[in-house]
Amino acid sequence: MATFLYRIGRWAFRRRRLVGGLWLGALLLAVAAAAMAPGGEEEDLSMPGTESQKAFDLLDERFPQSNSQGAEARLVFRAPDGQRVTATENKAAVEDALGSLDGGGQVASTTDPYTTGAVSEDGTIAYSTITYTADAVDLTGSTKSALEDAASQARDAGLTVEIGGSALDAEEEPGGTTELIGVAVAAVVLVLALGSLVAAGLSLLTAFTGVAIAFGLVSALAVPLGLTSTVAILALMLGLAVGIDYALFITSRFRDERAQGSEPEEAAGRAVGTAGSAVVFAGATVVIALAGLGVVGIPELTKMGMGGAGAVALAVLVALTLVPALFGFFGRRVLSRRIRKATRPGSERPHPMPAAAGRPGLGTRWARLVLRRPVAVLMIAGIGLGAVALPALSLELGLPGDESKSVQTTQRRGYDLLSEGFGPGFNGPLTVVVDMSASSGSADTRATTDLVVKTVEGVDGVASVGDPVLSRTKDTAVLTAVPRTAPNSGETKDLVHAIRGAVSGVEADTGAAVLVTGTTAMNIDISEAMSDALVPYLTVVIGLAVLLLMVVFRSVLVPVKAALGFLLSVGAAFGVLVAVFQWGWAADLLGIEQTGPVMSLMPILIIGIVFGLAMDYEVFLLTRMREAYVHGASPGEAIVSGFRHSGRVVAAAAIIMISVFAGFVGMSSPTVQTMGVGLAAAVAFDAFVVRMAIAPAVLALLGHRAWWLPRILNRVLPNVDIEGEALSRHVPGSAAESDAAVRRLPVGRD
């Protein structure tokens, strides 16, 4: 691999105008495609195979005139203090507002709160349910405007009016202040780490190029592939973070090679052959882990995984080709001032830099401290991460609804009004679908539906059950059960299982199929599916990590140590999520207004992403250690060598990635906030605690045993040469020979 990438690096350096032109063309095409494509919107979350999804599919079949998962809005009216909504003037204002919606485009029905009994016991709050013929993603701007105008009309009459439901759900748009702060921090870190504005700008430029292309492609494919704004934001988040890091790794190695006296083209080739090999491996692990999210069976999670994987793959391609091409464009300006001063007059070849005299660097001093006190460092770091991970034992999964939105939104205020007037469970009604197609006769239909109603009413925790609504063929009935507890509470989850257990007797007695669905039930089913898939997915990821690292480092104990460290960092990240989003610790500081269960998609998503990112730091630190070890250094000297060459770069890369992820915490979407906090915490723990403290301490204790590999595995496992060992024996040929070699590679044919 190292030799292959070495040739790619030299070719990109020499053909920099061609490479730069190709990437510029790809960027312009992606931006143009995104600009011309229609905007995509949010989709309903689905989970094929679950009871709730089967019920939704059945409703679409038996009630073709309606849309079981169509958009819905609730206009919630509250009378002024001391008045009732049933008063003549207030009633007239409500009816006038609702009348303005009747017959409107995409409106299927509008309920009258005074005829349906949708008035609170104290008479101060009433609501109307507006159903639409289209999903929330397909509602037109005029339809949403008509809903808001109706609310404004009632407000002008003196009523308090809020709008709940899915009709006004909007996409989260990236590009806010906090994201810009994250990028600014990344830029500052790059300048400090590289000591050159040009080198820092190069890393940012290449990262932005890859991100812009990825974001443009996701935007262009949003409608045909059903990609949501969350997919685009994840692609932006990951592409920016890994794009900057990958460019930093290759740029840093290029500068090292130049400092050792290599010609610019040769340095570019060696940088891509060595650091580029690690970039390919690290990027491949992220892509595999994210693409593997498709096995969970949730379409939205699959799309998020594929979108993120595509962004990472683009970042790898940019790092391997555009970065060395820009080395040729910027020339000596990529180097630090100290190295530029060492350049001979009139030549591009610098003198080899002498070993630094005086006090060793921070990375070297830290490595020697760990070598002196490996047990103490291991105990402190391990116990600290274990303590942070303890809250993860209380992890609860759920999906955010109106209750998780900011109190500044009308959806959240509408949710609170309904809870106040009708009880917390009113915001999460359950839909019970009775399929009687296996039975016949009106008597059987009436008896079956009555039995279902009686059974559901008898379940503890049910506040009320509505009258059944029959399909045209009288073979399917739908009724609504209102829980006493809030949608995301554990009691409501138990209630769904209790109802399903209770109606099983009805199914046995009547032959009818009784299914419990609704948004609340769907969220519960998805959360449970996520919990069930968590351990198998984690097992697969850990197994993959051990196998890949065994191939890379030709060791048994190093991969096991890396996998256990990965578990520690992920566990600590979950602990942070529970403490912040469930318990509310530092929630105000982070702008999180409502606590509740952790987004059910997050654990698996974070595992998939962090797995690859953790391998970044493992590879870049340990490749230098193994390189020194195979060249005769003792285990301790190898550890010091790894930190001396890579410690500063890895620390800078980690700070950059943390800054980028943390920049998304300021967005209003609970999904994006959770991703930002979880990923920032996971990277911080993995880079600075696991890879820079626990890993060297364990290696120090293992000594030579750390690099042991059984003979049979040594023969079976392929040698990918990620350290670039073959390059040390490589004598660079002429430019024509190298160019011809590249043309023979598959890369040169496309």
C-alpha positions, 0 to 999 in steps of 0.5 A: 500500500505504501508504495502504491500511495507513494506513486500517487503522491508524486504523480499528484504533485507533478500533475498539480494543475490537472488534479486541482482542475479536476477537483475544482470541476467536481466542486462546481458541478456539485454546487450547481447540482445542489442549487438546481435540485428541489429542496428535500424535507424531513421524513417520518421515522419508520422501522419495517417489521415492528408492530407499529409499522405493520399497523401503519401499513394496514391503515394505509391499505384499509383507509386509502382515503386518509394518510395514516402518517400524514401531517397533523396540526393541533390548534390549541386555544386558551381563553384570557385570564378569568374567561372560558373558551366556551364564552360567546365571543371566544367561541366565535373567534375559535370557529372563525379561525377554524372556518378559514381552514375549511376547504383549504388546499391539502386539508383533509379535515378540521374538528370542532372542539365544541362538538367533539368535547375537546374542551378542558374540564375547567373550560379554559383550554380547547383544541382542534385537530387539523389533518392533511392529505399529505405528509409533513414533508409535502405540505406547501408553504401556502398550507403552512401559512394558512395555518399560521394565519388562522392562529394569528386571527384568533390571537387578534381576538384576544385568545392565546393560540399555539400550534402543535403537531408535525405540520410546522416541522422544519429542517435544521439549516447548518451555518450558525454562529457556533459552527463558525466558532468551531471552525475558527478554533480549528484554524487557530489550532492549525496555525499553532500546530504547523507554525504557518498560515499557508499550511493551516490554510491548505488544510482548511481549503482541502477540507472545505473542498471535500465538504462542499462536494459532499454537501452538494451531492447530498443536497442534490440527491435529497429528493430522489433518495429521501435524504433529510437535513440530518443526513446533510448535517452529519456529512458536513460535521464528519467531512469537516472534522476528518478532512482537516485532520487527514490534511494535517497528518499528511502535511505534517509528514511532508514537512518532516520529510522536507526537514530531513532533506527530501526534495519536494516531490519525493517528500510529497510521495513519502508523506502520502505513502506513510501518513496517507496509508494511515489515512486510508486505513482510518478512513476505511474503518469509519466508512465500514462502520457507518455503512454497517449501520444499514444492518439495523433496519432503520431507513433513516439510520441507513441514510445517515450512515451512507451520507457520513461514509460518503463524506469521509470517503471524499475526505480521504480522496482529497487528502491523497490527491489534492493535498500533495497537489497543493504542496506543489502550488504553495512550494516552500510556504508550506514549511515553517519559518525554521525550515525555510531558513535552513533552505540553501540559497537557490535550491529547494532542498533544505539541509537535514535539520539537526536533532533539537537541542535543549529541553525535549518537547512536551510529547517526549516529556509526557511519554517518559513520565508514563514510562516511569509511572505506568501503573499510576497513570493506568489506574488514574486514567482507568478509574477516571473514565470508569467514573465518567461512564457510570451514568451510562448504566441509567441510559434511557432511549427515546425519540424527541417530540414537541416536548424536547423543543425550545420553549420559544417554539409554538410546538413546545408551548402547544404541548405544554398547554395540552398537558395542562388542560388534558393531562400529559398523556394527551400529547402521545395518544395510542392508536389501536387497530383491529383487523377483523378480516378473518371474521364475518358479520356485523355482529362479530364486528360490533362484539369484537370492537366492544371487547377491544374497547373494554379490554383496553379501558381495563388496562391500568394507565389508560385515561380514556378510549375513544369510539371505534371508527370502521373502514368502508368494508367494516373489516377494520376498526381504529380507536384511540387510547389516551395514556395518563403519562407523558409520551417519553415516560417509562410508564407509557412504555410499560403501558404499550406492552401491557395493552399488547399483552391484554389484547392477545386474549382478544385475538385468541377468542375472536381471531382478529388481529389487534395492533398498537401503533401511533407516533408514541408506540412507533418511537417505543418500538424503534428505541427497543430495536436500537437497544436490542441491536446495540450489543450485536453491533458493538460486538461486530465493530470490536471484532472488526477493530481487533482484526484490522489492527492485527493486520496493521500492527502484526500484534495480538495484544495491541489490538485487544488493548485498542478495543478495550480502550475504545469501549472505555471512551464510548462508555464515558461518552454515553455517561456524558450523554446521560448526565447532560440530556437525562439528568440536566448537568450543564444543560443550561450552559450548553443551551439544552432546555429540556431533559429526557431520554437520549435519542435512540439512534445516537448510541449506535451512530456514535459507536460507528463514528467513534470507532473509526475516529479512535483508529485515527489516533491509534494508527498515527501514534502506534505506527511511529512506535512500531516503525521505531521498534522494528528498526531496533529501538527498545519498547520504551524508546519506541513509545517515546519516538511515537510521541516525539513524532506524532504526539503534537499532531494527534493532540492538534487533530483531536482539538480540531475535531472536538471544536468542530463537533462542539460547534454543532451543539448550538443548533436547535435540533435535539438530534444534532445537539446529541451528536455534537455533545456525544462525539466531542466527548468521545473524541476527547476521552479517546484521544487524550485519555485512552490513546495518550495515557492508557495506551502508552502505560499498557505498552510500557507494562507489556514491553516486548510482548506488546508486539508478539504475533504467533507464527501461524498468524504471521504467515496468514495475515497480509502485510499492508506495510502501513508504516511505509517500511518498503519506502525505506528501501525505495530508490526514486526513479525518474519522473517519467518512470514514476509517471508511467507507473502511475498510468498503469494503476487503476486510479489513472484510468478513470 
